[in-house]
Amino acid sequence: MVAPSYFVDEQVAGPFRRFRHIHEFSGGAEGTTMVDRIEFDAPFGILGRLVENLVLARYLQRLIEMRNRHLAGDFAG
């Protein structure tokens, strides 16, 4: 069996106009590396884009970084 190199979570219905979270995996001598890529568009047109640029992008980045630290701790020992 070959392990997948990525998987995607995509919002079908919800608060975002579009939300896609790509998890990419690559193996190496020191273990597996996971890279998260987030693609999203906020609702509410120009107001949503403003909030997206001022708040949402940084919030999502911090959320993913916190989740990844938690995951790394879970798998470390």
N, C-alpha and C positions, 0 to 999 in steps of 0.2 A: 504494500500500500504506500502511495506517495502522499506526503502531507501537503496540504494546500499552501500556496505561496501568498494568498490574500483572501480576504472575505470582505463583504460590503454590507453595512447597515444603511437602509434607505427609508426615509419617512414616506409612508403612503398617505397618511392623514395626520395632521397635527398643527402645531403653532407656526411652523416655518412655511414659507412659500415653497422652499426646496431645501432638503437636508440630506446629505450623503456623507457617511463616515467609512473610509477605506482603511482597512488594517492590512499592512504589508509585512510579510515575514521573510527574513533571509538568514541562512545558517552560516556559521563560520567556526573557526577553531575554538573560540571562546564561548560558543553557544548561539542562541537565536536572538536576532535583533527584530524588534517590531517597530514599524513606523506608522503613525496615524496621519491620515490626511482627511481634512474636513472641508466639504464644499457646502455652502449654504447661502440662501437668500432670505432675508427677513420679509415679512409681509408689510403692507401699508405704504407701498411706493417710495417716494422720496424721503418721507419721515422714517420709514423702516430702514432705508439705506443709511441714513444719518445715525440712527441708533446702532445699526450693524457696525459702522465704522468707529463710533465713539465707545460702545460698550460691549456688544455681543462678541466680536472677534477676540478681544482680550479675555472675556469671561470664559469662552469656550477653550481657548488655549490653556488657561489656568486649570480648568476642569480636567482636561485631558492629561496635563502634566501631573496633577494630583492623583488621578486614577492610575497612571503609569508608575508613579512612585509606590503606590499601594500594591500594584501587581508585582513589581520587582521585589518588594519585601516579602510577598507571599511565596514567591518562587526561590528566594535566596536560601531558605533553610527550612 
